[in-house]
Amino acid sequence: MTSESSDDSGEDIPLPRVLCDTAALDGAAAGALWRLAEPGRQLDANVVRIPPGQGVGTHREPDLDVLLLVLAGHGTLTAPDGPRPLPAGTLTWLPHGSTRSLTAGPEGLTYLTVHRRRPGMRIQRRDPALQQP
């Protein structure tokens, strides 16, 4: 199946595509289970699995807003104003500049993130307040 079609003028137009069955992903694996990699995209998206009791340390995304949708399991989002439970089905907005960490519950945590496609890599100083000992 192609990802483009032609209109009456012969111009190529993009077509919607089914990309992934998240229910069929390996729920025992850890890390990025799927990544959006279509050419010409304006978004980046990932399905990530964190094993039980593990997490993503405190960090800040200075440039991009991120949507996080919990697909399976349960976890905790911790921000400067305290922890928030993340049961399956929870949709969370992580505004750019916000500080947060994620911890998976006893069943692990599988989530989808979506954000504007990142600009090219650039070198910048790390925030000393966020560095781990």
MODELLER restraints for C-alpha pairs under 7 A, 6 or more apart:
rsr = mdl.restraints
at = mdl.atoms
rsr.add(forms.Gaussian(group=physical.xy_distance, feature=features.Distance(at['CA:3:A'], at['CA:14:A']), mean=5.99, stdev=0.5))
rsr.add(forms.Gaussian(group=physical.xy_distance, feature=features.Distance(at['CA:3:A'], at['CA:15:A']), mean=5.39, stdev=0.5))
rsr.add(forms.Gaussian(group=physical.xy_distance, feature=features.Distance(at['CA:4:A'], at['CA:12:A']), mean=5.96, stdev=0.5))
rsr.add(forms.Gaussian(group=physical.xy_distance, feature=features.Distance(at['CA:4:A'], at['CA:13:A']), mean=5.38, stdev=0.5))
rsr.add(forms.Gaussian(group=physical.xy_distance, feature=features.Distance(at['CA:4:A'], at['CA:14:A']), mean=4.40, stdev=0.5))
rsr.add(forms.Gaussian(group=physical.xy_distance, feature=features.Distance(at['CA:4:A'], at['CA:15:A']), mean=5.29, stdev=0.5))
rsr.add(forms.Gaussian(group=physical.xy_distance, feature=features.Distance(at['CA:5:A'], at['CA:12:A']), mean=5.41, stdev=0.5))
rsr.add(forms.Gaussian(group=physical.xy_distance, feature=features.Distance(at['CA:5:A'], at['CA:13:A']), mean=5.30, stdev=0.5))
rsr.add(forms.Gaussian(group=physical.xy_distance, feature=features.Distance(at['CA:5:A'], at['CA:14:A']), mean=6.41, stdev=0.5))
rsr.add(forms.Gaussian(group=physical.xy_distance, feature=features.Distance(at['CA:5:A'], at['CA:15:A']), mean=6.74, stdev=0.5))
rsr.add(forms.Gaussian(group=physical.xy_distance, feature=features.Distance(at['CA:6:A'], at['CA:12:A']), mean=4.42, stdev=0.5))
rsr.add(forms.Gaussian(group=physical.xy_distance, feature=features.Distance(at['CA:6:A'], at['CA:13:A']), mean=5.80, stdev=0.5))
rsr.add(forms.Gaussian(group=physical.xy_distance, feature=features.Distance(at['CA:7:A'], at['CA:13:A']), mean=6.78, stdev=0.5))
rsr.add(forms.Gaussian(group=physical.xy_distance, feature=features.Distance(at['CA:25:A'], at['CA:33:A']), mean=6.83, stdev=0.5))
rsr.add(forms.Gaussian(group=physical.xy_distance, feature=features.Distance(at['CA:29:A'], at['CA:49:A']), mean=6.90, stdev=0.5))
rsr.add(forms.Gaussian(group=physical.xy_distance, feature=features.Distance(at['CA:30:A'], at['CA:49:A']), mean=4.93, stdev=0.5))
rsr.add(forms.Gaussian(group=physical.xy_distance, feature=features.Distance(at['CA:30:A'], at['CA:50:A']), mean=5.63, stdev=0.5))
rsr.add(forms.Gaussian(group=physical.xy_distance, feature=features.Distance(at['CA:30:A'], at['CA:51:A']), mean=6.09, stdev=0.5))
rsr.add(forms.Gaussian(group=physical.xy_distance, feature=features.Distance(at['CA:31:A'], at['CA:48:A']), mean=5.32, stdev=0.5))
rsr.add(forms.Gaussian(group=physical.xy_distance, feature=features.Distance(at['CA:31:A'], at['CA:49:A']), mean=5.16, stdev=0.5))
rsr.add(forms.Gaussian(group=physical.xy_distance, feature=features.Distance(at['CA:31:A'], at['CA:50:A']), mean=6.36, stdev=0.5))
rsr.add(forms.Gaussian(group=physical.xy_distance, feature=features.Distance(at['CA:32:A'], at['CA:46:A']), mean=6.50, stdev=0.5))
rsr.add(forms.Gaussian(group=physical.xy_distance, feature=features.Distance(at['CA:32:A'], at['CA:47:A']), mean=5.77, stdev=0.5))
rsr.add(forms.Gaussian(group=physical.xy_distance, feature=features.Distance(at['CA:32:A'], at['CA:48:A']), mean=4.37, stdev=0.5))
rsr.add(forms.Gaussian(group=physical.xy_distance, feature=features.Distance(at['CA:32:A'], at['CA:49:A']), mean=6.46, stdev=0.5))
rsr.add(forms.Gaussian(group=physical.xy_distance, feature=features.Distance(at['CA:33:A'], at['CA:47:A']), mean=5.46, stdev=0.5))
rsr.add(forms.Gaussian(group=physical.xy_distance, feature=features.Distance(at['CA:33:A'], at['CA:48:A']), mean=5.62, stdev=0.5))
rsr.add(forms.Gaussian(group=physical.xy_distance, feature=features.Distance(at['CA:33:A'], at['CA:49:A']), mean=6.85, stdev=0.5))
rsr.add(forms.Gaussian(group=physical.xy_distance, feature=features.Distance(at['CA:34:A'], at['CA:46:A']), mean=5.58, stdev=0.5))
rsr.add(forms.Gaussian(group=physical.xy_distance, feature=features.Distance(at['CA:34:A'], at['CA:47:A']), mean=5.09, stdev=0.5))
rsr.add(forms.Gaussian(group=physical.xy_distance, feature=features.Distance(at['CA:35:A'], at['CA:45:A']), mean=5.83, stdev=0.5))
rsr.add(forms.Gaussian(group=physical.xy_distance, feature=features.Distance(at['CA:35:A'], at['CA:46:A']), mean=4.48, stdev=0.5))
rsr.add(forms.Gaussian(group=physical.xy_distance, feature=features.Distance(at['CA:35:A'], at['CA:47:A']), mean=6.58, stdev=0.5))
rsr.add(forms.Gaussian(group=physical.xy_distance, feature=features.Distance(at['CA:36:A'], at['CA:44:A']), mean=5.89, stdev=0.5))
rsr.add(forms.Gaussian(group=physical.xy_distance, feature=features.Distance(at['CA:36:A'], at['CA:45:A']), mean=5.19, stdev=0.5))
rsr.add(forms.Gaussian(group=physical.xy_distance, feature=features.Distance(at['CA:36:A'], at['CA:46:A']), mean=6.38, stdev=0.5))
rsr.add(forms.Gaussian(group=physical.xy_distance, feature=features.Distance(at['CA:42:A'], at['CA:116:A']), mean=6.17, stdev=0.5))
rsr.add(forms.Gaussian(group=physical.xy_distance, feature=features.Distance(at['CA:42:A'], at['CA:117:A']), mean=5.45, stdev=0.5))
rsr.add(forms.Gaussian(group=physical.xy_distance, feature=features.Distance(at['CA:43:A'], at['CA:114:A']), mean=6.90, stdev=0.5))
rsr.add(forms.Gaussian(group=physical.xy_distance, feature=features.Distance(at['CA:43:A'], at['CA:115:A']), mean=5.73, stdev=0.5))
rsr.add(forms.Gaussian(group=physical.xy_distance, feature=features.Distance(at['CA:43:A'], at['CA:116:A']), mean=4.50, stdev=0.5))
rsr.add(forms.Gaussian(group=physical.xy_distance, feature=features.Distance(at['CA:43:A'], at['CA:117:A']), mean=4.46, stdev=0.5))
rsr.add(forms.Gaussian(group=physical.xy_distance, feature=features.Distance(at['CA:44:A'], at['CA:114:A']), mean=5.80, stdev=0.5))
rsr.add(forms.Gaussian(group=physical.xy_distance, feature=features.Distance(at['CA:44:A'], at['CA:115:A']), mean=5.50, stdev=0.5))
rsr.add(forms.Gaussian(group=physical.xy_distance, feature=features.Distance(at['CA:44:A'], at['CA:116:A']), mean=5.96, stdev=0.5))
rsr.add(forms.Gaussian(group=physical.xy_distance, feature=features.Distance(at['CA:44:A'], at['CA:117:A']), mean=4.82, stdev=0.5))
rsr.add(forms.Gaussian(group=physical.xy_distance, feature=features.Distance(at['CA:45:A'], at['CA:112:A']), mean=6.94, stdev=0.5))
rsr.add(forms.Gaussian(group=physical.xy_distance, feature=features.Distance(at['CA:45:A'], at['CA:113:A']), mean=5.36, stdev=0.5))
rsr.add(forms.Gaussian(group=physical.xy_distance, feature=features.Distance(at['CA:45:A'], at['CA:114:A']), mean=4.36, stdev=0.5))
rsr.add(forms.Gaussian(group=physical.xy_distance, feature=features.Distance(at['CA:45:A'], at['CA:115:A']), mean=6.51, stdev=0.5))
rsr.add(forms.Gaussian(group=physical.xy_distance, feature=features.Distance(at['CA:46:A'], at['CA:112:A']), mean=5.56, stdev=0.5))
rsr.add(forms.Gaussian(group=physical.xy_distance, feature=features.Distance(at['CA:46:A'], at['CA:113:A']), mean=5.36, stdev=0.5))
rsr.add(forms.Gaussian(group=physical.xy_distance, feature=features.Distance(at['CA:46:A'], at['CA:114:A']), mean=6.84, stdev=0.5))
rsr.add(forms.Gaussian(group=physical.xy_distance, feature=features.Distance(at['CA:47:A'], at['CA:110:A']), mean=6.97, stdev=0.5))
rsr.add(forms.Gaussian(group=physical.xy_distance, feature=features.Distance(at['CA:47:A'], at['CA:111:A']), mean=5.57, stdev=0.5))
rsr.add(forms.Gaussian(group=physical.xy_distance, feature=features.Distance(at['CA:47:A'], at['CA:112:A']), mean=4.40, stdev=0.5))
rsr.add(forms.Gaussian(group=physical.xy_distance, feature=features.Distance(at['CA:47:A'], at['CA:113:A']), mean=6.56, stdev=0.5))
rsr.add(forms.Gaussian(group=physical.xy_distance, feature=features.Distance(at['CA:48:A'], at['CA:110:A']), mean=5.55, stdev=0.5))
rsr.add(forms.Gaussian(group=physical.xy_distance, feature=features.Distance(at['CA:48:A'], at['CA:111:A']), mean=5.44, stdev=0.5))
rsr.add(forms.Gaussian(group=physical.xy_distance, feature=features.Distance(at['CA:48:A'], at['CA:112:A']), mean=6.39, stdev=0.5))
rsr.add(forms.Gaussian(group=physical.xy_distance, feature=features.Distance(at['CA:49:A'], at['CA:109:A']), mean=5.67, stdev=0.5))
rsr.add(forms.Gaussian(group=physical.xy_distance, feature=features.Distance(at['CA:49:A'], at['CA:110:A']), mean=4.28, stdev=0.5))
rsr.add(forms.Gaussian(group=physical.xy_distance, feature=features.Distance(at['CA:49:A'], at['CA:111:A']), mean=6.60, stdev=0.5))
rsr.add(forms.Gaussian(group=physical.xy_distance, feature=features.Distance(at['CA:50:A'], at['CA:104:A']), mean=6.03, stdev=0.5))
rsr.add(forms.Gaussian(group=physical.xy_distance, feature=features.Distance(at['CA:50:A'], at['CA:108:A']), mean=5.66, stdev=0.5))
rsr.add(forms.Gaussian(group=physical.xy_distance, feature=features.Distance(at['CA:50:A'], at['CA:109:A']), mean=5.17, stdev=0.5))
rsr.add(forms.Gaussian(group=physical.xy_distance, feature=features.Distance(at['CA:50:A'], at['CA:110:A']), mean=6.36, stdev=0.5))
rsr.add(forms.Gaussian(group=physical.xy_distance, feature=features.Distance(at['CA:51:A'], at['CA:104:A']), mean=6.53, stdev=0.5))
rsr.add(forms.Gaussian(group=physical.xy_distance, feature=features.Distance(at['CA:51:A'], at['CA:108:A']), mean=4.56, stdev=0.5))
rsr.add(forms.Gaussian(group=physical.xy_distance, feature=features.Distance(at['CA:51:A'], at['CA:109:A']), mean=6.63, stdev=0.5))
rsr.add(forms.Gaussian(group=physical.xy_distance, feature=features.Distance(at['CA:52:A'], at['CA:104:A']), mean=5.34, stdev=0.5))
rsr.add(forms.Gaussian(group=physical.xy_distance, feature=features.Distance(at['CA:52:A'], at['CA:105:A']), mean=5.47, stdev=0.5))
rsr.add(forms.Gaussian(group=physical.xy_distance, feature=features.Distance(at['CA:52:A'], at['CA:106:A']), mean=4.79, stdev=0.5))
rsr.add(forms.Gaussian(group=physical.xy_distance, feature=features.Distance(at['CA:52:A'], at['CA:107:A']), mean=5.42, stdev=0.5))
rsr.add(forms.Gaussian(group=physical.xy_distance, feature=features.Distance(at['CA:52:A'], at['CA:108:A']), mean=3.91, stdev=0.5))
rsr.add(forms.Gaussian(group=physical.xy_distance, feature=features.Distance(at['CA:53:A'], at['CA:103:A']), mean=6.49, stdev=0.5))
rsr.add(forms.Gaussian(group=physical.xy_distance, feature=features.Distance(at['CA:53:A'], at['CA:104:A']), mean=5.17, stdev=0.5))
rsr.add(forms.Gaussian(group=physical.xy_distance, feature=features.Distance(at['CA:53:A'], at['CA:105:A']), mean=5.60, stdev=0.5))
rsr.add(forms.Gaussian(group=physical.xy_distance, feature=features.Distance(at['CA:53:A'], at['CA:106:A']), mean=6.10, stdev=0.5))
rsr.add(forms.Gaussian(group=physical.xy_distance, feature=features.Distance(at['CA:53:A'], at['CA:108:A']), mean=6.92, stdev=0.5))
rsr.add(forms.Gaussian(group=physical.xy_distance, feature=features.Distance(at['CA:54:A'], at['CA:103:A']), mean=5.81, stdev=0.5))
rsr.add(forms.Gaussian(group=physical.xy_distance, feature=features.Distance(at['CA:54:A'], at['CA:104:A']), mean=5.65, stdev=0.5))
rsr.add(forms.Gaussian(group=physical.xy_distance, feature=features.Distance(at['CA:55:A'], at['CA:102:A']), mean=5.26, stdev=0.5))
rsr.add(forms.Gaussian(group=physical.xy_distance, feature=features.Distance(at['CA:55:A'], at['CA:103:A']), mean=4.13, stdev=0.5))
rsr.add(forms.Gaussian(group=physical.xy_distance, feature=features.Distance(at['CA:55:A'], at['CA:104:A']), mean=5.81, stdev=0.5))
rsr.add(forms.Gaussian(group=physical.xy_distance, feature=features.Distance(at['CA:56:A'], at['CA:101:A']), mean=5.58, stdev=0.5))
rsr.add(forms.Gaussian(group=physical.xy_distance, feature=features.Distance(at['CA:56:A'], at['CA:102:A']), mean=5.07, stdev=0.5))
rsr.add(forms.Gaussian(group=physical.xy_distance, feature=features.Distance(at['CA:56:A'], at['CA:103:A']), mean=6.51, stdev=0.5))
rsr.add(forms.Gaussian(group=physical.xy_distance, feature=features.Distance(at['CA:57:A'], at['CA:101:A']), mean=5.07, stdev=0.5))
rsr.add(forms.Gaussian(group=physical.xy_distance, feature=features.Distance(at['CA:57:A'], at['CA:102:A']), mean=6.77, stdev=0.5))
rsr.add(forms.Gaussian(group=physical.xy_distance, feature=features.Distance(at['CA:58:A'], at['CA:99:A']), mean=6.68, stdev=0.5))
rsr.add(forms.Gaussian(group=physical.xy_distance, feature=features.Distance(at['CA:58:A'], at['CA:100:A']), mean=5.28, stdev=0.5))
rsr.add(forms.Gaussian(group=physical.xy_distance, feature=features.Distance(at['CA:58:A'], at['CA:101:A']), mean=4.36, stdev=0.5))
rsr.add(forms.Gaussian(group=physical.xy_distance, feature=features.Distance(at['CA:58:A'], at['CA:130:A']), mean=6.66, stdev=0.5))
rsr.add(forms.Gaussian(group=physical.xy_distance, feature=features.Distance(at['CA:59:A'], at['CA:99:A']), mean=5.57, stdev=0.5))
rsr.add(forms.Gaussian(group=physical.xy_distance, feature=features.Distance(at['CA:59:A'], at['CA:100:A']), mean=5.71, stdev=0.5))
rsr.add(forms.Gaussian(group=physical.xy_distance, feature=features.Distance(at['CA:59:A'], at['CA:101:A']), mean=6.45, stdev=0.5))
rsr.add(forms.Gaussian(group=physical.xy_distance, feature=features.Distance(at['CA:59:A'], at['CA:130:A']), mean=6.30, stdev=0.5))
rsr.add(forms.Gaussian(group=physical.xy_distance, feature=features.Distance(at['CA:60:A'], at['CA:97:A']), mean=5.92, stdev=0.5))
rsr.add(forms.Gaussian(group=physical.xy_distance, feature=features.Distance(at['CA:60:A'], at['CA:98:A']), mean=5.63, stdev=0.5))
rsr.add(forms.Gaussian(group=physical.xy_distance, feature=features.Distance(at['CA:60:A'], at['CA:99:A']), mean=4.49, stdev=0.5))
rsr.add(forms.Gaussian(group=physical.xy_distance, feature=features.Distance(at['CA:60:A'], at['CA:100:A']), mean=6.53, stdev=0.5))
rsr.add(forms.Gaussian(group=physical.xy_distance, feature=features.Distance(at['CA:61:A'], at['CA:96:A']), mean=5.53, stdev=0.5))
rsr.add(forms.Gaussian(group=physical.xy_distance, feature=features.Distance(at['CA:61:A'], at['CA:97:A']), mean=5.50, stdev=0.5))
rsr.add(forms.Gaussian(group=physical.xy_distance, feature=features.Distance(at['CA:61:A'], at['CA:98:A']), mean=6.62, stdev=0.5))
rsr.add(forms.Gaussian(group=physical.xy_distance, feature=features.Distance(at['CA:62:A'], at['CA:96:A']), mean=5.24, stdev=0.5))
rsr.add(forms.Gaussian(group=physical.xy_distance, feature=features.Distance(at['CA:62:A'], at['CA:97:A']), mean=4.41, stdev=0.5))
rsr.add(forms.Gaussian(group=physical.xy_distance, feature=features.Distance(at['CA:63:A'], at['CA:96:A']), mean=5.46, stdev=0.5))
rsr.add(forms.Gaussian(group=physical.xy_distance, feature=features.Distance(at['CA:63:A'], at['CA:97:A']), mean=6.88, stdev=0.5))
rsr.add(forms.Gaussian(group=physical.xy_distance, feature=features.Distance(at['CA:64:A'], at['CA:96:A']), mean=4.80, stdev=0.5))
rsr.add(forms.Gaussian(group=physical.xy_distance, feature=features.Distance(at['CA:64:A'], at['CA:115:A']), mean=6.67, stdev=0.5))
rsr.add(forms.Gaussian(group=physical.xy_distance, feature=features.Distance(at['CA:64:A'], at['CA:116:A']), mean=6.76, stdev=0.5))
rsr.add(forms.Gaussian(group=physical.xy_distance, feature=features.Distance(at['CA:65:A'], at['CA:94:A']), mean=5.74, stdev=0.5))
rsr.add(forms.Gaussian(group=physical.xy_distance, feature=features.Distance(at['CA:65:A'], at['CA:95:A']), mean=4.44, stdev=0.5))
rsr.add(forms.Gaussian(group=physical.xy_distance, feature=features.Distance(at['CA:65:A'], at['CA:96:A']), mean=4.51, stdev=0.5))
rsr.add(forms.Gaussian(group=physical.xy_distance, feature=features.Distance(at['CA:65:A'], at['CA:115:A']), mean=6.20, stdev=0.5))
rsr.add(forms.Gaussian(group=physical.xy_distance, feature=features.Distance(at['CA:66:A'], at['CA:93:A']), mean=6.01, stdev=0.5))
rsr.add(forms.Gaussian(group=physical.xy_distance, feature=features.Distance(at['CA:66:A'], at['CA:94:A']), mean=5.02, stdev=0.5))
rsr.add(forms.Gaussian(group=physical.xy_distance, feature=features.Distance(at['CA:66:A'], at['CA:95:A']), mean=6.37, stdev=0.5))
rsr.add(forms.Gaussian(group=physical.xy_distance, feature=features.Distance(at['CA:66:A'], at['CA:113:A']), mean=6.48, stdev=0.5))
rsr.add(forms.Gaussian(group=physical.xy_distance, feature=features.Distance(at['CA:66:A'], at['CA:114:A']), mean=5.75, stdev=0.5))
rsr.add(forms.Gaussian(group=physical.xy_distance, feature=features.Distance(at['CA:66:A'], at['CA:115:A']), mean=4.86, stdev=0.5))
rsr.add(forms.Gaussian(group=physical.xy_distance, feature=features.Distance(at['CA:67:A'], at['CA:92:A']), mean=5.77, stdev=0.5))
rsr.add(forms.Gaussian(group=physical.xy_distance, feature=features.Distance(at['CA:67:A'], at['CA:93:A']), mean=4.77, stdev=0.5))
rsr.add(forms.Gaussian(group=physical.xy_distance, feature=features.Distance(at['CA:67:A'], at['CA:94:A']), mean=6.14, stdev=0.5))
rsr.add(forms.Gaussian(group=physical.xy_distance, feature=features.Distance(at['CA:67:A'], at['CA:113:A']), mean=5.51, stdev=0.5))
rsr.add(forms.Gaussian(group=physical.xy_distance, feature=features.Distance(at['CA:67:A'], at['CA:114:A']), mean=5.25, stdev=0.5))
rsr.add(forms.Gaussian(group=physical.xy_distance, feature=features.Distance(at['CA:67:A'], at['CA:115:A']), mean=6.51, stdev=0.5))
rsr.add(forms.Gaussian(group=physical.xy_distance, feature=features.Distance(at['CA:68:A'], at['CA:91:A']), mean=5.73, stdev=0.5))
rsr.add(forms.Gaussian(group=physical.xy_distance, feature=features.Distance(at['CA:68:A'], at['CA:92:A']), mean=5.12, stdev=0.5))
rsr.add(forms.Gaussian(group=physical.xy_distance, feature=features.Distance(at['CA:68:A'], at['CA:93:A']), mean=6.43, stdev=0.5))
rsr.add(forms.Gaussian(group=physical.xy_distance, feature=features.Distance(at['CA:68:A'], at['CA:111:A']), mean=6.54, stdev=0.5))
rsr.add(forms.Gaussian(group=physical.xy_distance, feature=features.Distance(at['CA:68:A'], at['CA:112:A']), mean=5.63, stdev=0.5))
rsr.add(forms.Gaussian(group=physical.xy_distance, feature=features.Distance(at['CA:68:A'], at['CA:113:A']), mean=4.57, stdev=0.5))
rsr.add(forms.Gaussian(group=physical.xy_distance, feature=features.Distance(at['CA:68:A'], at['CA:114:A']), mean=6.75, stdev=0.5))
rsr.add(forms.Gaussian(group=physical.xy_distance, feature=features.Distance(at['CA:69:A'], at['CA:89:A']), mean=6.51, stdev=0.5))
rsr.add(forms.Gaussian(group=physical.xy_distance, feature=features.Distance(at['CA:69:A'], at['CA:90:A']), mean=5.74, stdev=0.5))
rsr.add(forms.Gaussian(group=physical.xy_distance, feature=features.Distance(at['CA:69:A'], at['CA:91:A']), mean=4.44, stdev=0.5))
rsr.add(forms.Gaussian(group=physical.xy_distance, feature=features.Distance(at['CA:69:A'], at['CA:92:A']), mean=6.39, stdev=0.5))
rsr.add(forms.Gaussian(group=physical.xy_distance, feature=features.Distance(at['CA:69:A'], at['CA:111:A']), mean=5.43, stdev=0.5))
rsr.add(forms.Gaussian(group=physical.xy_distance, feature=features.Distance(at['CA:69:A'], at['CA:112:A']), mean=5.11, stdev=0.5))
rsr.add(forms.Gaussian(group=physical.xy_distance, feature=features.Distance(at['CA:69:A'], at['CA:113:A']), mean=6.53, stdev=0.5))
rsr.add(forms.Gaussian(group=physical.xy_distance, feature=features.Distance(at['CA:70:A'], at['CA:86:A']), mean=6.90, stdev=0.5))
rsr.add(forms.Gaussian(group=physical.xy_distance, feature=features.Distance(at['CA:70:A'], at['CA:87:A']), mean=6.78, stdev=0.5))
rsr.add(forms.Gaussian(group=physical.xy_distance, feature=features.Distance(at['CA:70:A'], at['CA:88:A']), mean=4.89, stdev=0.5))
rsr.add(forms.Gaussian(group=physical.xy_distance, feature=features.Distance(at['CA:70:A'], at['CA:89:A']), mean=5.29, stdev=0.5))
rsr.add(forms.Gaussian(group=physical.xy_distance, feature=features.Distance(at['CA:70:A'], at['CA:90:A']), mean=5.43, stdev=0.5))
rsr.add(forms.Gaussian(group=physical.xy_distance, feature=features.Distance(at['CA:70:A'], at['CA:91:A']), mean=6.63, stdev=0.5))
rsr.add(forms.Gaussian(group=physical.xy_distance, feature=features.Distance(at['CA:70:A'], at['CA:110:A']), mean=6.08, stdev=0.5))
rsr.add(forms.Gaussian(group=physical.xy_distance, feature=features.Distance(at['CA:70:A'], at['CA:111:A']), mean=4.27, stdev=0.5))
rsr.add(forms.Gaussian(group=physical.xy_distance, feature=features.Distance(at['CA:70:A'], at['CA:112:A']), mean=6.45, stdev=0.5))
rsr.add(forms.Gaussian(group=physical.xy_distance, feature=features.Distance(at['CA:71:A'], at['CA:88:A']), mean=5.40, stdev=0.5))
rsr.add(forms.Gaussian(group=physical.xy_distance, feature=features.Distance(at['CA:71:A'], at['CA:89:A']), mean=6.05, stdev=0.5))
rsr.add(forms.Gaussian(group=physical.xy_distance, feature=features.Distance(at['CA:71:A'], at['CA:110:A']), mean=5.49, stdev=0.5))
rsr.add(forms.Gaussian(group=physical.xy_distance, feature=features.Distance(at['CA:71:A'], at['CA:111:A']), mean=5.05, stdev=0.5))
rsr.add(forms.Gaussian(group=physical.xy_distance, feature=features.Distance(at['CA:71:A'], at['CA:112:A']), mean=6.87, stdev=0.5))
rsr.add(forms.Gaussian(group=physical.xy_distance, feature=features.Distance(at['CA:72:A'], at['CA:88:A']), mean=5.05, stdev=0.5))
rsr.add(forms.Gaussian(group=physical.xy_distance, feature=features.Distance(at['CA:72:A'], at['CA:109:A']), mean=5.99, stdev=0.5))
rsr.add(forms.Gaussian(group=physical.xy_distance, feature=features.Distance(at['CA:72:A'], at['CA:110:A']), mean=5.05, stdev=0.5))
rsr.add(forms.Gaussian(group=physical.xy_distance, feature=features.Distance(at['CA:72:A'], at['CA:111:A']), mean=6.92, stdev=0.5))
rsr.add(forms.Gaussian(group=physical.xy_distance, feature=features.Distance(at['CA:73:A'], at['CA:87:A']), mean=6.69, stdev=0.5))
rsr.add(forms.Gaussian(group=physical.xy_distance, feature=features.Distance(at['CA:73:A'], at['CA:88:A']), mean=5.86, stdev=0.5))
rsr.add(forms.Gaussian(group=physical.xy_distance, feature=features.Distance(at['CA:73:A'], at['CA:107:A']), mean=5.36, stdev=0.5))
rsr.add(forms.Gaussian(group=physical.xy_distance, feature=features.Distance(at['CA:73:A'], at['CA:108:A']), mean=5.40, stdev=0.5))
rsr.add(forms.Gaussian(group=physical.xy_distance, feature=features.Distance(at['CA:73:A'], at['CA:109:A']), mean=4.61, stdev=0.5))
rsr.add(forms.Gaussian(group=physical.xy_distance, feature=features.Distance(at['CA:73:A'], at['CA:110:A']), mean=6.26, stdev=0.5))
rsr.add(forms.Gaussian(group=physical.xy_distance, feature=features.Distance(at['CA:74:A'], at['CA:86:A']), mean=5.58, stdev=0.5))
rsr.add(forms.Gaussian(group=physical.xy_distance, feature=features.Distance(at['CA:74:A'], at['CA:87:A']), mean=4.53, stdev=0.5))
rsr.add(forms.Gaussian(group=physical.xy_distance, feature=features.Distance(at['CA:74:A'], at['CA:88:A']), mean=6.01, stdev=0.5))
rsr.add(forms.Gaussian(group=physical.xy_distance, feature=features.Distance(at['CA:74:A'], at['CA:104:A']), mean=6.25, stdev=0.5))
rsr.add(forms.Gaussian(group=physical.xy_distance, feature=features.Distance(at['CA:74:A'], at['CA:105:A']), mean=5.23, stdev=0.5))
rsr.add(forms.Gaussian(group=physical.xy_distance, feature=features.Distance(at['CA:74:A'], at['CA:107:A']), mean=6.76, stdev=0.5))
rsr.add(forms.Gaussian(group=physical.xy_distance, feature=features.Distance(at['CA:74:A'], at['CA:108:A']), mean=6.47, stdev=0.5))
rsr.add(forms.Gaussian(group=physical.xy_distance, feature=features.Distance(at['CA:74:A'], at['CA:109:A']), mean=5.32, stdev=0.5))
rsr.add(forms.Gaussian(group=physical.xy_distance, feature=features.Distance(at['CA:75:A'], at['CA:85:A']), mean=6.14, stdev=0.5))
rsr.add(forms.Gaussian(group=physical.xy_distance, feature=features.Distance(at['CA:75:A'], at['CA:86:A']), mean=4.95, stdev=0.5))
rsr.add(forms.Gaussian(group=physical.xy_distance, feature=features.Distance(at['CA:75:A'], at['CA:87:A']), mean=6.49, stdev=0.5))
rsr.add(forms.Gaussian(group=physical.xy_distance, feature=features.Distance(at['CA:75:A'], at['CA:102:A']), mean=6.93, stdev=0.5))
rsr.add(forms.Gaussian(group=physical.xy_distance, feature=features.Distance(at['CA:75:A'], at['CA:103:A']), mean=5.44, stdev=0.5))
rsr.add(forms.Gaussian(group=physical.xy_distance, feature=features.Distance(at['CA:75:A'], at['CA:104:A']), mean=4.23, stdev=0.5))
rsr.add(forms.Gaussian(group=physical.xy_distance, feature=features.Distance(at['CA:75:A'], at['CA:105:A']), mean=4.72, stdev=0.5))
rsr.add(forms.Gaussian(group=physical.xy_distance, feature=features.Distance(at['CA:75:A'], at['CA:109:A']), mean=5.86, stdev=0.5))
rsr.add(forms.Gaussian(group=physical.xy_distance, feature=features.Distance(at['CA:76:A'], at['CA:83:A']), mean=6.32, stdev=0.5))
rsr.add(forms.Gaussian(group=physical.xy_distance, feature=features.Distance(at['CA:76:A'], at['CA:84:A']), mean=5.57, stdev=0.5))
rsr.add(forms.Gaussian(group=physical.xy_distance, feature=features.Distance(at['CA:76:A'], at['CA:85:A']), mean=4.68, stdev=0.5))
rsr.add(forms.Gaussian(group=physical.xy_distance, feature=features.Distance(at['CA:76:A'], at['CA:86:A']), mean=5.38, stdev=0.5))
rsr.add(forms.Gaussian(group=physical.xy_distance, feature=features.Distance(at['CA:76:A'], at['CA:102:A']), mean=5.68, stdev=0.5))
rsr.add(forms.Gaussian(group=physical.xy_distance, feature=features.Distance(at['CA:76:A'], at['CA:103:A']), mean=5.20, stdev=0.5))
rsr.add(forms.Gaussian(group=physical.xy_distance, feature=features.Distance(at['CA:76:A'], at['CA:104:A']), mean=6.53, stdev=0.5))
rsr.add(forms.Gaussian(group=physical.xy_distance, feature=features.Distance(at['CA:77:A'], at['CA:83:A']), mean=5.60, stdev=0.5))
rsr.add(forms.Gaussian(group=physical.xy_distance, feature=features.Distance(at['CA:77:A'], at['CA:84:A']), mean=5.13, stdev=0.5))
rsr.add(forms.Gaussian(group=physical.xy_distance, feature=features.Distance(at['CA:77:A'], at['CA:85:A']), mean=6.43, stdev=0.5))
rsr.add(forms.Gaussian(group=physical.xy_distance, feature=features.Distance(at['CA:77:A'], at['CA:86:A']), mean=6.71, stdev=0.5))
rsr.add(forms.Gaussian(group=physical.xy_distance, feature=features.Distance(at['CA:77:A'], at['CA:100:A']), mean=6.71, stdev=0.5))
rsr.add(forms.Gaussian(group=physical.xy_distance, feature=features.Distance(at['CA:77:A'], at['CA:101:A']), mean=5.77, stdev=0.5))
rsr.add(forms.Gaussian(group=physical.xy_distance, feature=features.Distance(at['CA:77:A'], at['CA:102:A']), mean=4.72, stdev=0.5))
rsr.add(forms.Gaussian(group=physical.xy_distance, feature=features.Distance(at['CA:77:A'], at['CA:103:A']), mean=6.69, stdev=0.5))
rsr.add(forms.Gaussian(group=physical.xy_distance, feature=features.Distance(at['CA:78:A'], at['CA:84:A']), mean=6.19, stdev=0.5))
rsr.add(forms.Gaussian(group=physical.xy_distance, feature=features.Distance(at['CA:78:A'], at['CA:100:A']), mean=5.49, stdev=0.5))
rsr.add(forms.Gaussian(group=physical.xy_distance, feature=features.Distance(at['CA:78:A'], at['CA:101:A']), mean=5.23, stdev=0.5))
rsr.add(forms.Gaussian(group=physical.xy_distance, feature=features.Distance(at['CA:78:A'], at['CA:102:A']), mean=6.36, stdev=0.5))
rsr.add(forms.Gaussian(group=physical.xy_distance, feature=features.Distance(at['CA:79:A'], at['CA:99:A']), mean=5.93, stdev=0.5))
rsr.add(forms.Gaussian(group=physical.xy_distance, feature=features.Distance(at['CA:79:A'], at['CA:100:A']), mean=4.61, stdev=0.5))
rsr.add(forms.Gaussian(group=physical.xy_distance, feature=features.Distance(at['CA:79:A'], at['CA:101:A']), mean=6.78, stdev=0.5))
rsr.add(forms.Gaussian(group=physical.xy_distance, feature=features.Distance(at['CA:80:A'], at['CA:99:A']), mean=6.95, stdev=0.5))
